[in-house]
Amino acid sequence: MRLRAIRGAIQVEANTPEAIASGVHELLPAILKANEIKSEDVISVILTCTPDLNAAFPAAFAREIGFGAVPLLCAVEMDVPGSLPLVIRVLLHAELGSPANHIYLRGATALRKDLAQ
């Protein structure tokens, strides 16, 4: 087993608590499933949002789906002109026996076409 950093991202449809919740509730379980881990095996999670997403903290929605005991950190992504809007990004740390499977969903597939599902 090695400590691995698993990346993921999802584009949501609006700057609302409901849209942010939907994105987190879709992305985090997809990362867990693709890497065959459980939330209790996660060491920590960093969640970032593009500056246009400020209606809610994504960590609050992660806690709703089993990440209550996991250290979570929210931050704002750099505001680069022309970058993809309405994106939640994740950097999840866990011990894995194999290389990480990174997950890019919805419009965020454009960020990493080489890794997108």
C-alpha positions, -999 to +999 in steps of 0.1 A: +000+000+000+011+035-008-002+069+000-018+082-033-034+115-043-065+110-063-078+139-085-113+145-097-135+173-109-171+180-119-188+209-135-221+219-119-250+237-135-254+267-112-241+286-082-267+271-058-264+250-027-284+223-045-261+222-075-230+221-053-245+193-032-254+174-064-218+177-077-202+166-045-227+137-040-219+125-075-181+130-076-169+117-043-187+083-045-175+079-081-139+084-068-144+059-040-159+033-064-133+037-091-105+032-065-123+005-045-120+024-012-145+035+015-148+070+030-133+057+063-101+047+044-097+083+032-069+103+049-079+138+038-097+157+011-091+191-004-120+206-023-117+237-045-143+257-064-139+281-092-146+317-079-181+316-094-192+289-069-197+305-035-233+295-025-221+268-001-191+249+012-186+216-007-172+201+025-206+204+042-221+181+015-192+156+018-200+152+055-235+143+045-223+112+026-199+097+051-169+120+052-177+134+087-145+119+103-123+129+073-102+161+075-117+183+048-105+217+034-122+240+010-104+266-011-110+288-041-094+278-074-073+304-092-093+328-114-077+322-147-093+341-176-111+318-200-111+288-176-140+264-173-166+279-149-187+262-122-161+235-114-155+216-081-121+199-079-110+173-055-077+161-043-083+130-021-055+112-002-058+075+006-036+044+008-040+023-023-024-009-035-025+002-071-022+035-091-050+060-086-080+062-109-088+099-114-124+109-121-136+138-143-174+141-148-199+162-167-183+193-184-151+188-164-141+160-188-127+189-209-101+195-182-084+161-187-096+144-218-068+118-212-084+108-179-121+115-184-147+088-180 
